[in-house]
Amino acid sequence: MIKLGCNSLVKDRDNPGGWIDIETMIHLIHTLRLDSIDFQLDRGFRSLELAYLRRIKILCHRYGLPIGFVGVGSGFVGTAQLPNRGVVGASLPPEELQRRIDEVKGAVDVAGFIGAPLIRLFGGGVPEGTDNRAAVWSTMIAAFQEVSDYAAERGILIGLHNHPPAVEPTGDDILHILKQVDRENFTFILDTGRWRGAPGTDGSEAPDSNEDIYKYMEQTAPYASYVRAKIYKIDSGREEWLDYRRIVAILNEVNFNGNMSIVFEDRGNQCGYAEAIGLAVKHLRESLAESEG
């Protein structure tokens, strides 16, 4: 049975550049009777000091909310905008690459402290126009392997999230990364809205007709241990940019039995975030129930 949770990452309309704080989101997710909560360590947290993290852990436990994953970092590939080539990948300076690796290792330690089994890390496509593309790719793979080995010693999994840098991936990109990293604790977090050509990636509500995001989900769903369910336009009562009945069918086809976590990215909804997330909960629960019946 697919469990339904929610990511705590929500922008604050009344505070441009700000985020709804973690405690507020924990209370909302509890009120909606969801099964889990996910965190982004650099959004909504007041501190990463142990005393504060302990309070967050205790609050989640009191509400019966397991922490599904913690998100961290910007990935292990740089980006550049080049004339006539658009956005391409780029090698990170050695000190920046090391900083990002150390950041992930620190998040692994935080995950162990608060009881989260999984870390979410960005990994996307590296365009053909990238200078030294093979070196950029191999450095990324080596970094994933290093943090996976560190996490394995602490009983934590690393989740590859289909999300730039440098660009949104295809299904093939994700399969290549999973195969080459080749670590038992390296798994896949399927984001429904972060594929090449997906609606929402460039602000457009229509998918790129040259890309088949549902095919990419079909390719990668067998490897997914977690799903991020993007919600963009929901004030009608159903998600208008993504077809969740089709997505749930894809997951059921591979007997997915993990967490599906709502990720609300407001695209002009008339209602506030709390009502929008409530509508998303109803819509996804109905989609899941229809697939079971």
SETORMAR-783423 format. One record per residue (C-alpha): residue in three letters; x, y, z. Coordinates in steps of 0.05 Angstrom, whole numbers. Example, Ala and Ser with C-alpha at 12.3 -4.5 7.8 and 13.67 -1.06 7.14 Angstrom:
2
{rec 'ALA'; {246; -90; 156}} {rec 'SER'; {273; -21; 143}} 
***
This chain:
293
{rec 'MET'; {0; 0; 0}} {rec 'ILE'; {28; 67; -21}} {rec 'LYS'; {36; 115; 39}} {rec 'LEU'; {21; 189; 30}} {rec 'GLY'; {64; 242; 63}} {rec 'CYS'; {85; 314; 51}} {rec 'ASN'; {149; 354; 42}} {rec 'SER'; {156; 412; 91}} {rec 'LEU'; {186; 457; 36}} {rec 'VAL'; {134; 511; 22}} {rec 'LYS'; {146; 583; 2}} {rec 'ASP'; {117; 638; 45}} {rec 'ARG'; {75; 684; 2}} {rec 'ASP'; {77; 738; 55}} {rec 'ASN'; {153; 736; 60}} {rec 'PRO'; {186; 737; -9}} {rec 'GLY'; {246; 692; -8}} {rec 'GLY'; {223; 661; 58}} {rec 'TRP'; {195; 592; 75}} {rec 'ILE'; {141; 568; 122}} {rec 'ASP'; {175; 545; 186}} {rec 'ILE'; {183; 472; 202}} {rec 'GLU'; {139; 471; 264}} {rec 'THR'; {80; 501; 226}} {rec 'MET'; {87; 448; 172}} {rec 'ILE'; {92; 392; 222}} {rec 'HIS'; {27; 414; 254}} {rec 'LEU'; {-8; 420; 186}} {rec 'ILE'; {16; 351; 162}} {rec 'HIS'; {-7; 321; 227}} {rec 'THR'; {-75; 355; 221}} {rec 'LEU'; {-83; 326; 150}} {rec 'ARG'; {-70; 256; 179}} {rec 'LEU'; {-13; 242; 132}} {rec 'ASP'; {36; 184; 140}} {rec 'SER'; {104; 219; 138}} {rec 'ILE'; {142; 284; 131}} {rec 'ASP'; {204; 303; 91}} {rec 'PHE'; {253; 360; 106}} {rec 'GLN'; {300; 405; 67}} {rec 'LEU'; {356; 422; 116}} {rec 'ASP'; {368; 493; 89}} {rec 'ARG'; {294; 513; 84}} {rec 'GLY'; {249; 528; 143}} {rec 'PHE'; {296; 504; 198}} {rec 'ARG'; {314; 556; 251}} {rec 'SER'; {378; 520; 268}} {rec 'LEU'; {417; 455; 257}} {rec 'GLU'; {440; 454; 330}} {rec 'LEU'; {428; 388; 364}} {rec 'ALA'; {380; 416; 416}} {rec 'TYR'; {335; 444; 362}} {rec 'LEU'; {339; 381; 319}} {rec 'ARG'; {321; 340; 381}} {rec 'ARG'; {258; 382; 391}} {rec 'ILE'; {237; 371; 319}} {rec 'LYS'; {249; 297; 325}} {rec 'ILE'; {208; 292; 388}} {rec 'LEU'; {151; 333; 358}} {rec 'CYS'; {148; 287; 297}} {rec 'HIS'; {148; 226; 342}} {rec 'ARG'; {92; 253; 385}} {rec 'TYR'; {50; 265; 323}} {rec 'GLY'; {66; 196; 295}} {rec 'LEU'; {102; 225; 235}} {rec 'PRO'; {162; 185; 210}} {rec 'ILE'; {214; 228; 175}} {rec 'GLY'; {221; 200; 105}} {rec 'PHE'; {282; 236; 81}} {rec 'VAL'; {323; 299; 88}} {rec 'GLY'; {344; 339; 27}} {rec 'VAL'; {411; 372; 21}} {rec 'GLY'; {460; 402; -28}} {rec 'SER'; {463; 425; -100}} {rec 'GLY'; {492; 363; -133}} {rec 'PHE'; {562; 349; -158}} {rec 'VAL'; {561; 384; -226}} {rec 'GLY'; {570; 458; -241}} {rec 'THR'; {532; 495; -295}} {rec 'ALA'; {550; 546; -347}} {rec 'GLN'; {511; 586; -399}} {rec 'LEU'; {548; 586; -465}} {rec 'PRO'; {532; 623; -530}} {rec 'ASN'; {497; 578; -581}} {rec 'ARG'; {498; 519; -532}} {rec 'GLY'; {453; 543; -476}} {rec 'VAL'; {460; 512; -407}} {rec 'VAL'; {515; 460; -402}} {rec 'GLY'; {551; 423; -346}} {rec 'ALA'; {617; 447; -318}} {rec 'SER'; {671; 420; -273}} {rec 'LEU'; {668; 446; -202}} {rec 'PRO'; {731; 476; -171}} {rec 'PRO'; {763; 423; -126}} {rec 'GLU'; {749; 463; -62}} {rec 'GLU'; {675; 472; -82}} {rec 'LEU'; {667; 398; -98}} {rec 'GLN'; {698; 380; -30}} {rec 'ARG'; {652; 430; 5}} {rec 'ARG'; {591; 397; -27}} {rec 'ILE'; {615; 327; -9}} {rec 'ASP'; {627; 349; 63}} {rec 'GLU'; {558; 382; 65}} {rec 'VAL'; {526; 316; 47}} {rec 'LYS'; {566; 278; 98}} {rec 'GLY'; {543; 328; 151}} {rec 'ALA'; {471; 316; 129}} {rec 'VAL'; {481; 241; 136}} {rec 'ASP'; {501; 253; 209}} {rec 'VAL'; {439; 297; 219}} {rec 'ALA'; {395; 244; 187}} {rec 'GLY'; {422; 192; 235}} {rec 'PHE'; {409; 238; 294}} {rec 'ILE'; {336; 253; 277}} {rec 'GLY'; {320; 183; 252}} {rec 'ALA'; {313; 195; 176}} {rec 'PRO'; {335; 134; 135}} {rec 'LEU'; {347; 171; 70}} {rec 'ILE'; {384; 231; 42}} {rec 'ARG'; {359; 265; -22}} {rec 'LEU'; {412; 289; -72}} {rec 'PHE'; {404; 323; -139}} {rec 'GLY'; {427; 287; -202}} {rec 'GLY'; {408; 307; -273}} {rec 'GLY'; {432; 304; -344}} {rec 'VAL'; {499; 330; -370}} {rec 'PRO'; {488; 359; -440}} {rec 'GLU'; {529; 337; -499}} {rec 'GLY'; {556; 407; -509}} {rec 'THR'; {591; 405; -441}} {rec 'ASP'; {667; 415; -444}} {rec 'ASN'; {704; 354; -418}} {rec 'ARG'; {636; 319; -410}} {rec 'ALA'; {666; 251; -394}} {rec 'ALA'; {707; 281; -337}} {rec 'VAL'; {648; 320; -310}} {rec 'TRP'; {606; 257; -310}} {rec 'SER'; {659; 212; -278}} {rec 'THR'; {672; 263; -223}} {rec 'MET'; {597; 264; -208}} {rec 'ILE'; {595; 188; -204}} {rec 'ALA'; {656; 186; -158}} {rec 'ALA'; {625; 237; -112}} {rec 'PHE'; {560; 197; -107}} {rec 'GLN'; {602; 135; -91}} {rec 'GLU'; {641; 171; -37}} {rec 'VAL'; {580; 197; 0}} {rec 'SER'; {544; 131; -8}} {rec 'ASP'; {602; 94; 24}} {rec 'TYR'; {602; 144; 82}} {rec 'ALA'; {527; 137; 90}} {rec 'ALA'; {529; 61; 87}} {rec 'GLU'; {574; 58; 148}} {rec 'ARG'; {520; 97; 186}} {rec 'GLY'; {460; 57; 161}} {rec 'ILE'; {435; 113; 116}} {rec 'LEU'; {412; 109; 44}} {rec 'ILE'; {428; 160; -10}} {rec 'GLY'; {371; 177; -57}} {rec 'LEU'; {384; 202; -127}} {rec 'HIS'; {332; 255; -143}} {rec 'ASN'; {319; 270; -217}} {rec 'HIS'; {334; 344; -213}} {rec 'PRO'; {388; 389; -243}} {rec 'PRO'; {447; 402; -244}} {rec 'ALA'; {459; 413; -300}} {rec 'VAL'; {393; 401; -336}} {rec 'GLU'; {331; 358; -323}} {rec 'PRO'; {346; 285; -339}} {rec 'THR'; {314; 233; -383}} {rec 'GLY'; {300; 163; -359}} {rec 'ASP'; {365; 140; -392}} {rec 'ASP'; {405; 191; -352}} {rec 'ILE'; {378; 164; -287}} {rec 'LEU'; {389; 91; -306}} {rec 'HIS'; {461; 106; -326}} {rec 'ILE'; {476; 141; -259}} {rec 'LEU'; {445; 84; -218}} {rec 'LYS'; {484; 32; -256}} {rec 'GLN'; {551; 68; -252}} {rec 'VAL'; {547; 88; -179}} {rec 'ASP'; {532; 15; -163}} {rec 'ARG'; {523; 19; -87}} {rec 'GLU'; {473; -22; -48}} {rec 'ASN'; {449; 38; -9}} {rec 'PHE'; {444; 84; -70}} {rec 'THR'; {371; 87; -90}} {rec 'PHE'; {324; 129; -132}} {rec 'ILE'; {274; 183; -111}} {rec 'LEU'; {225; 193; -169}} {rec 'ASP'; {202; 265; -177}} {rec 'THR'; {140; 268; -221}} {rec 'GLY'; {155; 339; -245}} {rec 'ARG'; {229; 343; -257}} {rec 'TRP'; {239; 306; -323}} {rec 'ARG'; {265; 337; -387}} {rec 'GLY'; {205; 371; -419}} {rec 'ALA'; {161; 366; -358}} {rec 'PRO'; {111; 421; -342}} {rec 'GLY'; {134; 468; -288}} {rec 'THR'; {208; 463; -304}} {rec 'ASP'; {207; 526; -347}} {rec 'GLY'; {144; 558; -318}} {rec 'SER'; {100; 528; -372}} {rec 'GLU'; {39; 487; -355}} {rec 'ALA'; {44; 446; -419}} {rec 'PRO'; {95; 390; -427}} {rec 'ASP'; {145; 391; -484}} {rec 'SER'; {112; 351; -540}} {rec 'ASN'; {181; 324; -559}} {rec 'GLU'; {191; 291; -492}} {rec 'ASP'; {151; 235; -459}} {rec 'ILE'; {156; 245; -384}} {rec 'TYR'; {110; 186; -370}} {rec 'LYS'; {157; 141; -409}} {rec 'TYR'; {214; 166; -365}} {rec 'MET'; {173; 147; -304}} {rec 'GLU'; {159; 79; -333}} {rec 'GLN'; {233; 68; -345}} {rec 'THR'; {254; 87; -275}} {rec 'ALA'; {195; 67; -231}} {rec 'PRO'; {224; -4; -220}} {rec 'TYR'; {283; 29; -184}} {rec 'ALA'; {244; 80; -143}} {rec 'SER'; {241; 73; -68}} {rec 'TYR'; {207; 140; -58}} {rec 'VAL'; {163; 187; -99}} {rec 'ARG'; {159; 262; -97}} {rec 'ALA'; {89; 281; -122}} {rec 'LYS'; {93; 351; -150}} {rec 'ILE'; {31; 394; -142}} {rec 'TYR'; {27; 457; -184}} {rec 'LYS'; {-45; 478; -199}} {rec 'ILE'; {-95; 445; -152}} {rec 'ASP'; {-148; 497; -134}} {rec 'SER'; {-198; 463; -181}} {rec 'GLY'; {-193; 401; -137}} {rec 'ARG'; {-147; 362; -183}} {rec 'GLU'; {-75; 372; -205}} {rec 'GLU'; {-80; 404; -274}} {rec 'TRP'; {-9; 398; -299}} {rec 'LEU'; {6; 325; -283}} {rec 'ASP'; {-39; 263; -292}} {rec 'TYR'; {-37; 227; -225}} {rec 'ARG'; {-83; 171; -244}} {rec 'ARG'; {-34; 154; -299}} {rec 'ILE'; {25; 161; -251}} {rec 'VAL'; {-6; 117; -198}} {rec 'ALA'; {-20; 64; -252}} {rec 'ILE'; {55; 66; -270}} {rec 'LEU'; {74; 56; -197}} {rec 'ASN'; {24; -1; -188}} {rec 'GLU'; {51; -36; -249}} {rec 'VAL'; {118; -45; -214}} {rec 'ASN'; {86; -59; -146}} {rec 'PHE'; {113; 4; -114}} {rec 'ASN'; {98; 2; -40}} {rec 'GLY'; {136; 61; -12}} {rec 'ASN'; {122; 134; 6}} {rec 'MET'; {91; 185; -41}} {rec 'SER'; {107; 254; -14}} {rec 'ILE'; {68; 317; -35}} {rec 'VAL'; {114; 373; -59}} {rec 'PHE'; {73; 437; -66}} {rec 'GLU'; {101; 487; -116}} {rec 'ASP'; {48; 541; -124}} {rec 'ARG'; {32; 561; -195}} {rec 'GLY'; {-22; 614; -189}} {rec 'ASN'; {-70; 579; -142}} {rec 'GLN'; {-124; 624; -114}} {rec 'CYS'; {-123; 589; -46}} {rec 'GLY'; {-68; 590; 6}} {rec 'TYR'; {-16; 536; 16}} {rec 'ALA'; {-54; 499; 72}} {rec 'GLU'; {-118; 493; 32}} {rec 'ALA'; {-79; 475; -31}} {rec 'ILE'; {-42; 419; 5}} {rec 'GLY'; {-109; 395; 34}} {rec 'LEU'; {-137; 392; -37}} {rec 'ALA'; {-75; 354; -60}} {rec 'VAL'; {-85; 303; -4}} {rec 'LYS'; {-157; 291; -25}} {rec 'HIS'; {-139; 286; -98}} {rec 'LEU'; {-81; 237; -88}} {rec 'ARG'; {-120; 195; -38}} {rec 'GLU'; {-176; 188; -88}} {rec 'SER'; {-126; 169; -143}} {rec 'LEU'; {-94; 117; -99}} {rec 'ALA'; {-162; 89; -77}} {rec 'GLU'; {-186; 83; -149}} {rec 'SER'; {-124; 43; -167}} {rec 'GLU'; {-136; -5; -109}} {rec 'GLY'; {-210; -15; -125}} 
***
